[in-house]
Amino acid sequence: MGVGASLLPDSAATISGDLGGIPFYGTYYGPNVIAQVEAGLQLYKVAGWEMRMDYRLSAATAFLSQSLGLRAAWHF
């Protein structure tokens, strides 16, 4: 289990491009602080198998990212 935060002092990103000859510009302002939580379970070498499952959450104002991972390996 892990808990932490990411601090982004300059979280703005400038976006520019061209769409069919029409230029466009914009700026994205993301959150300055993102909280992160990670939890996992790992079984190592049980009858030749190794398994791991983990869950990750990143959250801030108007921002949410989640992931779930599952890994399995058979040692022969």
C-alpha positions as CSV (number, residue, x, y, z in Angstrom):
1,M,0.0,0.0,0.0
2,G,1.3,3.4,-0.9
3,V,0.0,6.9,-0.5
4,G,1.6,10.1,-1.9
5,A,1.1,13.3,-3.9
6,S,2.5,14.9,-7.0
7,L,3.2,18.6,-6.9
8,L,3.1,20.3,-10.3
9,P,4.2,23.9,-10.0
10,D,3.5,24.7,-13.7
11,S,0.6,22.5,-14.7
12,A,-0.4,24.5,-17.8
13,A,0.1,23.2,-21.3
14,T,-0.2,25.2,-24.5
15,I,-1.9,23.5,-27.4
16,S,-1.7,24.7,-31.0
17,G,-2.5,23.2,-34.3
18,D,-4.0,23.6,-37.7
19,L,-7.3,22.1,-38.8
20,G,-7.9,22.3,-42.5
21,G,-6.0,25.6,-42.8
22,I,-7.7,27.1,-39.7
23,P,-5.1,27.6,-36.9
24,F,-6.2,27.1,-33.3
25,Y,-4.5,27.8,-30.0
26,G,-5.5,27.0,-26.4
27,T,-4.1,26.5,-22.9
28,Y,-5.0,23.6,-20.6
29,Y,-4.7,24.3,-16.9
30,G,-4.4,21.1,-14.9
31,P,-4.4,20.6,-11.1
32,N,-1.3,21.7,-9.1
33,V,-1.6,18.8,-6.6
34,I,-2.6,15.2,-7.4
35,A,-3.2,12.7,-4.6
36,Q,-2.1,9.1,-5.4
37,V,-3.0,5.9,-3.7
38,E,-1.8,2.4,-4.7
39,A,-2.7,-1.0,-3.2
40,G,-1.7,-4.4,-4.3
41,L,-1.5,-8.1,-3.5
42,Q,1.3,-10.4,-4.6
43,L,1.6,-14.2,-4.3
44,Y,5.1,-15.3,-5.1
45,K,5.9,-18.8,-6.3
46,V,2.9,-20.8,-5.1
47,A,3.1,-24.2,-6.9
48,G,5.3,-22.5,-9.6
49,W,2.9,-19.6,-10.1
50,E,3.5,-15.9,-9.4
51,M,0.5,-13.6,-9.4
52,R,0.2,-9.9,-8.7
53,M,-2.8,-7.6,-8.7
54,D,-2.7,-3.8,-8.1
55,Y,-5.0,-0.8,-8.0
56,R,-3.9,2.8,-8.6
57,L,-5.9,5.9,-8.0
58,S,-4.9,9.5,-8.8
59,A,-7.3,12.3,-7.9
60,A,-7.5,16.1,-7.9
61,T,-10.2,18.7,-8.5
62,A,-11.9,17.8,-11.7
63,F,-9.4,15.0,-12.3
64,L,-9.7,11.2,-11.7
65,S,-7.5,8.4,-13.0
66,Q,-7.9,4.8,-12.0
67,S,-6.1,1.6,-13.1
68,L,-6.3,-2.1,-12.2
69,G,-3.6,-4.5,-13.2
70,L,-3.3,-8.3,-13.1
71,R,-0.1,-10.2,-13.8
72,A,0.5,-13.9,-13.8
73,A,3.6,-15.9,-14.6
74,W,4.4,-19.6,-14.5
75,H,7.9,-20.7,-13.7
76,F,9.0,-23.9,-15.4
